[in-house]
């Protein structure tokens, strides 16, 4: 079975799983000596975590990554049981024991988290798989370098008890999407020092990892044992400064379309949408596209968002509303039910997620991730194994 059926709907996000597999292969070519983690947090950046995870594994990914433990546990519940899964965004009182029992690798950035991982391991009667995270300069999660010796010593003691196994040491870049930024090498140098300290203290991790998508594409020295690929997995360039998706050998996997709900003629001077920020400059036709900010269409793209209808690019006319927006068709008269393409790979003349990002003053990550649950996901180019829910 290669495709899910297309249900009748006002809009749909078509996900090309062949593109996901191709992107994994392209990324593995960039980092041939490192294992590849497919990051499927935020429901696979809006693409669907489980279908994307299966496609990525089929193409050679060796790990899966999530932000929250709930996301990691959902992958296990979906039958993805024979692949390492890591999650890194923990708060006190989280489902530590459930994660340990599900053989999920958990990230620890401070002493409180290590204590909770150890307690969960003792309660579960099994060893917790732990990655120690160092803050090498991003300033978010991760142990401060000054606190690293205490964390390493405590983790080594927990290993000696049998409560944990430190399976990874890791960090995250701040500016890898800015080629040549001095912080890139500074972070790598500091990480090398912190890893050396941990290993001298007796830790022997399975993987050391620092590279995100942009570093995987442009900083070979950062590849180490494992690269964590997020946005690039979905075929989107991490930054225009690094090049377009095509420049990087990637293909966007999501195509967002909607069916016109109404086409009507209006006279010159007719106001359009809330506040009348757009007024028809002459007699024209308006097309109603039945998606809005409740579906993830950014209101900040009011008056600027691009749409392909027929063979012509149009622009959002006036404000994006909660459930719909309007385009000025310039007198053309497509039929209700004709398709409007908001974004896709771009090779058929349609806008891309990056085009919408520029229109809304944001990044393409946000454009695809924010597409909401009212928009059904339609999967193309799946495999029999993915369709029948087989374990990986």
N, C-alpha and C positions, 0 to 999 in steps of 0.2 A: 504494500500500500504506500504510494508515494505522496498522496495529498489528503488532507482533511477536506471534507465537503464544505462548500461555501454556503453558509446559511443565509436566508434572507435577512438583510440588516441594512441600516442606513449608512454604516461605515464598517471598515475592517482594516486590520493591520496584517498584511501578508508577510510571513516570515519564511525566507528562503534558507532552508537548512543546508542546502548545497553550498551556499555562500559561507555559512558558518564553518563548514568543514574545510572549504578552500582557504578561509582566513587562518584557521588553525595550522594548516600545512604551510602557508606562507610565513607565519610567525615562527614555526619550528625551524624553517630554513634560516631565519635570522639568528636563531640561538640553537644551533644544532647540538651543542654539547650539554645543554641544560634541559631538565624536565620542564613541561609547560603546565601551569595552573590556569584553568579556565575559570574566570571569576564570573559567577552567575548571581551575584547579589541583586537586590531590588528586582526580583523576578526576572533575572536575566536581562537587566537594563531595559525592562519593559518588553522583552522578546519572549519570555516564558522560560523559567529556570530549568525545568526538567527536560523539555525537548532540546533546548540549546545544550544542556549538559551532555545528553546522550549523543548528539551530533558531534560535539567537541571530542568526546572520548573515542568515538568511531574514527576520528581523524588523527588520533595520537596524543591527545591531552592525557597527562598522567595524574593530575590533581584537579580537584574542584575547590573553589573558594567562595565564601559568603561573608557578609558582614555580621549578621546576627545569628545566634545559636538556633533560633526558630527556623531560619532559612536552611541551615545545615541539617537539622532534624527532618525537615520536609523532604530533602533529597534522599535521606536514608529511608523515610517512609515510602517514597516512590520506587524503591527497589534498587537504588544506586548504592549498593552495599559493599562492592569489592574495589573501591577506589578511595584513596585518601581524600578526606574533606576537611578543610580548615575553616574556622570562623574566628573573627578577631574583635568584634565589638561587644564587650561584656559590661554589665553593670552589676553591683552587688545584689545577691539573691537570685541571680539568673539560674537557668536550668543546667547547672554544672553536672550534677549526677547523670541526668538524661544524656548529656553530651558524652560523658565518659563511657556510659554503658553502650552508646551507639558507636563507639570508636571514632569519635570526631576529634580532630586535633584542635586544641584550644589555645588561644593567644593570651599571654600574660605580660602585662606592662608594669605591674607594681606588686608590692608585697601582699596587699589585700586580695588580689586576684590569685596569687599563688596559694595563699591560705585556703581560699574557697575551692580551688582545684584539688588540693591535697585532701581536704575534708570530703569532697565528692568521691575521690578515689577510694578513700577508706570506707565510706558508706557503701560503695558499689562493690568493693572487694576486688578491684582490678586497677591496673596502672593507667594513669591519665597521660595522654600524649599531649605534650606542651611545647609551644613555640614561645621563646622569650623575645619580646620586641624591644628594640632600642630606638630612642629618639635621637637620630643623627642630625636633625636640623629642621624637620617639618614642624615641630612644635605642637603636634596633636597627641595622639596616643603614643605609648612607648616609654620605657624607663629613661630618665635623664642619665647622662653619663656618670654623674656623681653618685647616683643610686645604683648603678650597674653592679658594682662589687657585692653589695648586700643581696641583691636579687639573685645573682649567680651563685653565691654561697648557699643561700637558702634552697635554691633549686637543686644544687648538687647534694645537699643533705636529704632532700625529699627523694632524690634518685636512690641514694644509699638505703633509704627505708623501703624502697620499692613502690612508693606512692605515685611517682611520676617518672616519665622518660622524656627528657628534653629532645624532641625530634627536630626542632628547627630553631635557628637564630635569624632574626629578620629586621628590616627597617623599611622606610618608604621615602621616596624622593619628594622634594618640595617643588622643584623647577625643572624636571627632566623634559618638560614640553617646551623649554626655552633653550634651544641649542647653544652650547658654550657657556651657559650660566655658571659662574664660579662655585656656586653651592653644590653642583653635581659632584665634582671631584672631591670637594671638602667632605661631603657626606660619605662618599665611598671610602675615603681615607680613614675617617672616624670609625666607620663600620668595621673596617679591617682590624683596627686596634681593639675594638670591643669584642670581636669574634676571637681574636688571638688571646685576649684575657680570659674569656670563657673557656676556651679549649685548654689553656694552661691550668685552669682550675679543675679540669677533669671532665668537662662536658664534651660529648662526642655526637653532635647532631647529625641527623640524616641529610638535612638540607640547610643551606645558607641562602637567603634570598633577599634581594633589594629592588630588583627591576620591576617596574610597572610597564604599561603599554609603551609610553614614549621611550623609556630606557631600553626596552626590548628592541625597539626599532632603530635606536640611534646611539646607544652607549654599550658596545659589546663588553667592555670591562666589567659591567654590572651584572652580567648574566649569571655568574656563579653556578650554583647547583640547580636553581629553579627560577623561572620567570613567571610573574603574575600578570596575565593579560586580561584586561577588562574591556575597555571601549573598542580596542582594535579587533577583539574577537568578533564583534558585531559589524566590522567592516568600516568603521568610522575613524577618521584620522584624529589622533589625540589633540592636534593643534594645527591650524593653518600654517604655522611657521615650519612645521615638519613636512608639509606637502599635503596634497589631497589624498583621498582614499586610493584613487587610481595610481598616483605617484608612488604610494607605499605598497602597491600590490594587493590591496584589500578591496572587498566588495561589500557595500552596505546590504544588510540582510532584511531590513524592514521597508515595506512599501505601504504607506498610509493613504487610503482612498475613501471617498464618501460619494453617495449618489445624490444628485441634485434633487431637492425637495420641491422646488418651485422655480419657474422662469416667468417673468412678467415684464411688460412694458411700463415705463414711467416717463413722465414729461420732464423737461428741463427744470431744474430748481427743486426737484423732489429730494427731501432729506432721507438719509439712509442710516439706520441703526441709532442706538442711544446717543443723545447729545447732538445729532446731526453734524458730526465732525466731517462727514462726506456729504456733498450735495451734487446731484447729477448735473454735469456741466451742459448737457443737452439731452434731447430725447434719446432714450437708451433702453436697454433691457438689463434686468438684475437677475442674478442667479443666487438661490439660497442653498448654502452648503450646511448640512445638518449636523455639525460638530462645533463644540465651543470649549470654553475653558474648563467646564466640568469633565471634558474628555481629554484634557491635557493640551489643548490648543492655546498657546500663550496669549493672554490679553495684550501683552506688550507688543505683539505683532499686529495690533490694530492699524490698519492703513498701510501696512508694509508686507504682510505675509504673502508669499507667492503660491499660486495654484495653477496647475495645468488642466484646462478644460478643452476637450477636443485636441487641437494642435496648437492652441494659443496659451501663452502664459498670462494669467490675470493676477490681480492684487486684491487683497482684502479691502473692501470699501467700508470705511467707518469702523466702529468698534466691534471687536469680537465679543459676543455675548456668551452666556453660560452654555447654551446648547446649539448655537448656530452663528454663522456669519454670512455676509453678503459679498458678492463680487459684481463689479460692473462689467457686463458682457459686451458693451459697446455696440449694441444693436443686433448681435448674433442671437440665434434662437435655438440653442440645444434643447432637447426634451427633458422634462422631469424624469429622473431615473438615470440620465447620462452620468458618467463617472467623472468626478473631480479628483485629480491626483495631487495630494498635498506634498508628499515627498517620497523619494525612492532612491535607487542607485544613481539616477541622473543620466543614464545612457540612452533614454528614450525621450529626452527633452524635458523631463519632469524636474522640479526642484529637488534639492537634497535636504537632509536634516541640517547640514551646515548652512544652507541658504536661509532656512527658518531661524537658525541660531543668530545669524547676522541681522535678520529682520527684527528679532526680539531683543537683541543686545545681550545674548547669553551664549552658552556653549552647546554643541550638538549632543553631549551627554544628557543634558537636561531635556532636550526636545524628545528623544526617544524614550527616556525613562519615565517621563510624566504622562505618556499616553495611558489613559485610565481603563478601568475594568469594563466600562460600558462599550468599549471597542473590542469586539471579539478578535482573537488571534487565529489566523488561518495558516496552517503549516504546509509548505510546499517542499517537495524533494526530500521527504523523509525516507526511512528505510523500514523494512519489515520488523527488524528488532526494535526500532524506536516506536513503531506503531503498536506492537503488542505488549510493550511495557517490560521487556526483558531487563534483568539486572545487568549492571556493569561491574 
